[in-house]
């Protein structure tokens, strides 16, 4: 009755105080899943587990949930080109295939909460770099709405202003297993303990790894540590990505600007050097011709990440528009390198808390200095919007973090798994067979700090093809009871630069939430779930069933009735694209006898048979790609030719012919395999092949 009388509410993107739990000194809390951190991935991991009917405790540094969308004041999403794709006659909309159904709903809710001219529009802010931008308050409000039911029924325990102080371990079968975390309230100093069946490391800087002394990497690794050929022989932990304190400001009417104030040390301290700042943006219209964009121009810095617009037109900047200043570097004709509020001196990971706090303070001063510079160099009509950042001066609550301490995982995603160099003439990067998510950003976006020794990839080495998220990257090698998430998963310094983007971090959080949930349900450790095929396929199927893509296809969306089967069969390398040069699945295309033979061998995991003499005259070794699969099925008595010692490998197969194969291979799944597929002499479609063989795969694995 108490909740009905005094319900939990939110205002301006922040929950009312009664939503939060503030543990007393030495208090103990028990939960099925503990999520440590306030990142975007922390939010999606918690939400995922809650939607799976588990109780979750979240320990985070602020009241505001959502990480880079909210507390870090960057709700202007860093989307890849594929996410922005519009539906065509042969493909579906990018938000239907490049991200999960849950993330699409979040994006849509932001559009509803911030209409333009009384209408819902695709990009409320209409910045020129972000295809979807709203205010931090709108992003937080949309995120909070999804959590409210779980706060009200007390399945979610949300603890703000807290950080991990110590990790509690026990030894099980000779391995360290996380039992819980001792946390510290940063306001009261109280220490309290949260015990959980599974803990998720979702801090923005990998702090749980540090306090638990869990094997990890910091900064740029050595070549022998990751196997990345582009790296030097020596590790350079000082080489990390820079941080940025984002600032939300409004373009006011003339003379109505509100000065942010000059920080002490402006122009004299190295991190606030006047010579580095710029209020113009230059592009090369032609190889020998530069184009200047003034601050408030159509493609100037203000509209770069504009969050709100006062009018319906999408390019012209007007008084009343609001932007987030998140400006890194740009080249200019007379100055080769200029910076905005990116803070390049120092680093936050692998240093003492005292040094970290010093750099955070300086980074905040630099952000203030940049706004002061703008206001005194031609952009006086700016007003800080602290009401949108939950601060007094419009500067974000927290710095925008690009890189964390990374756990040593079962799988490390390397430069060779992502960069175009290693996948010539292909549409995708490496397709991990234990994929639990997909992501895409067009290049490895490395914002290096001022440390010497950074490797800077160029050309095809810096271009990132559409990539996938291996389940093994979420699991530490030597520690049980722990799931890696946010930016602390098994990427490298190099690949983190693509995996850190907003849509991908959301996907990482969802995947870690599903893994944690399966660990609770089964009682198995994440390392077991991530190394046994039966569990991997079950997790993949459950995720796909919940609208999460795990393989890149641009013509199969969440709503497709065969989405789960197509996604899992592709991840398992049983039925993939006909052509690696594109992202098409071609669901209605016919299927050849050779393709079916190969897919069936893979689904059944049959040992390859290679006779000394070929069985069929038209399938010779070295001349036909399906020779091994066809001979294997023949050796097991599952297939025959078409007469005259021929197999006709490139002829289309019918539904009836596939039914004969399945009945011979696995009669126990015959009825379920063809429950939605007619058994007739019509050509088999690719979607039907996936649908049928998915039942064969599940039958083999007993799931």
SULKA-V280510 format. One line per field, one symbol per residue. phi: phi as a letter, one per 20 degrees, with the letter a starting at -180 (. if undefined). burial: I if it has 24 or more other C-alpha atoms within 12 Angstrom, else O. Layout:
# SULKA-V280510
phi->???
burial->???
This chain:
# SULKA-V280510
phi->.ffffcffccblncffgffeddffgmfccdbfcdddpdfgfffffffffffemdecdddcecffeomffcfelcfffeeffffefefcfdcdfgfececffffffffffffffcfcmmcfcfcgelfeddfbbcfgffffffffgfeggeffemfddddelbbfdbdedcdclmdfcfdrcedcffeenfdbdddbfcddecffcmfffffelegbdcmefegffdmeffeffdfcffecffdbefcecdeefgndfdgfneffngmdefecfffefbddcdcefbgdcedecfgefgceffegcfdbcfcffedfecgofccdebdecbecgdcfbccdefdefmbddncffffgffffffffffffffffggfdcocfeccfdffecmcecnegfcffddbcfdffdgcdedgfecffgecfmcecefdffdgcrcbbcfbeeedfeefeofedfclffdedegccdfgffecffdcemcdeblddfeedgffgfdfefgfffgfffffffffffffffemefgfffecdggfgfffffffffendfcbececcdgeffdgfffffffgfmecdffcfecdeelfdffceffffgfffgffeleffdcffdffdfdcdfndcfegffffffffemdccedollddlfeffdefffffffffffbgfdgfffdfdcfdbefgfefffffgfffffffffemc
burial->OOOOOOOIIIOIIIIOOIIIIIIOOOOOIIIIIIIIIIIIIIIIIIIIIIIIIIIIIIIIIIIIIIIIIIIIIIIIIIIIIIIIOOOOOOIIIIIIIIIIIIIIOIIIIIIOIIIIOOOOIIIIIIIIIIIIIIIIIIIIIIIIIIIIOIIIOIIIIIIIIIIIIIIIIOOOOOOIIIIIIIIIIOOOOOIIIIIIIIIIIIIIIIIIIIIIIIIIIIIIIIOOOIOIOIIOOOIIIIIIIIIIIIIIIIIIOOOOIIIIIOIOOIOOOOIIIIOIIIIIIIOOOOOOOOOIIIIIIIIIIIIIIIIIIIOOOIIIIIIIIIIIIIIIIIOIOOOOOIIIIIIIIIIIIIOOOOOOOOIIIIIIIIIIIIIIIIIOOOIIIIIIIIIIIIOOIIIIIIIIIIIIIIIIIIIIIIIIIIIIIIIOOOIIIIIIIIIIIIIIIIIIIIIIIOOOOIIIIOOOIIIIIIIIIIIIIIIIIIIIIIIIIIIIIIIIIIIIIIIIIIIIIIIIIIIIIIIIIIIIOOOOIIIIIIIOIOIIIIIIIIIIIIIIIIIIIIIIIIOIOIIIIIIIIIIIIIIIIOOOOOIIIIIOOIIIIIIIIIIIIIIIIIOOOOOOOIIIOIIIOOOOOIIIIIIIIIOOOIIIIOOOOOIIIOOIIIIOIIIIIIIOIIOOIIOIIIOOIIOOOOIIIIIIIIIIIIIIIIIIOOO
